[in-house]
Amino acid sequence: MENYYKQIADLLCSRERLNTLRDRQSEIFDKYFPITVRYTDSVSTGGEKQDKMVSYIAELEESGLDKEIKKIIEKIDKLQNSIYRMEMILKNVENISGVENLEYKVLKLKYYENRNYTLQQIADKLHYSLDRIKQVSADVERKIKSNYYTENTLIKC
């Protein structure tokens, strides 16, 4: 489970990095293609002026932003595929006795299946008291957070 949580943390960091890169890309785009039109009093002499799109693309290439965006998108795709495969394995994991433990059942209902069950619905579905499900859910959340916010993960972001 620890690797699963680290993969999720890495995926979230990668998505945040992609958002940052796209914001930077948008800033460069706005520099060349502002929303409002600015008129000048000067008359064109028919001189050669560089195309704005060419300038925009050139700046993206010079800054390395386009390559970095492509790399991060590939990384996100790989992480999503890996997490999907892990989830498929985890959904089928049972402990040695052949019976799923309560923590895994709560995790599965809370995150894998419908993902919008309330704790009361989970308690009703599993035939446990709400207090017990809250306790197990808190343990699951604590484990997720302790694995999610490791020093190594924060450095990668």
C-alpha positions, -999 to +999 in steps of 0.1 A: +000+000+000+029+023+007+040+023-030+004+030-040+002+061-019+035+073-031+024+069-067-008+089-060+013+116-043+037+116-073+007+118-097-008+148-078+026+166-078+029+160-115-005+173-122+003+204-102+035+209-121+016+205-154-008+232-142+021+255-134+036+249-168+003+255-185-001+288-166+034+299-178+024+288-214-007+309-211+013+339-199+035+337-230+005+333-252-011+364-237+021+383-243+018+377-281-020+376-283-035+400-258-073+399-253-077+436-262-066+450-295-041+478-294-042+502-323-012+524-332-011+557-350+017+546-372+011+537-408+025+505-421+051+509-447+047+473-459+078+464-440+084+428-429+072+421-394+077+388-377+045+367-373+033+366-337+026+328-338+061+322-350+074+343-321+052+325-296+063+291-307+100+302-308+097+314-272+081+282-261+109+262-277+137+284-264+124+282-229+120+244-231+085+248-219+070+227-247+093+198-241+088+199-204+050+199-209+053+168-231+075+150-206+051+157-177+021+146-197+039+113-205+048+109-168+012+116-158-001+090-183+024+064-170+015+071-134-022+069-141-018+035-159+004+022-130-021+034-104-050+018-124-031-015-124-024-013-087-060-005-080-071-036-100-047-057-079-057-041-046-094-046-054-087-083-056-064-086-026-077-106+003-058-116+034-047-152+039-079-164+055-098-154+023-118-127+041-111-091+035-102-071+066-124-042+077-098-016+069-096-027+033-134-029+030-137+007+042-109+018+019-125+000-010-159+015-005-146+050+003-121+053-026-125+026-052-161+018-058-186+046-057-163+070-040-192+090-026-205+067+002-209+085+035-195+068+066-231+060+077-237+042+043-205+023+047-215+013+082-249+001+071-234-018+041-208-035+062-231-040+093-209-022+117-216+007+140-209+042+127-184+048+155-164+017+145-164+028+108-153+063+118-124+048+138-113+026+109-118+055+084-096+077+106-069+050+107-071+047+069-069+085+065-039+087+089-021+060+069-028+078+036-016+111+050+015+096+066+025+080+033+013+109+012+033+136+029+067+121+032+098+142+029+107+125-003+074+133-019+075+169-010+110+172-025+097+157-058+070+183-061 
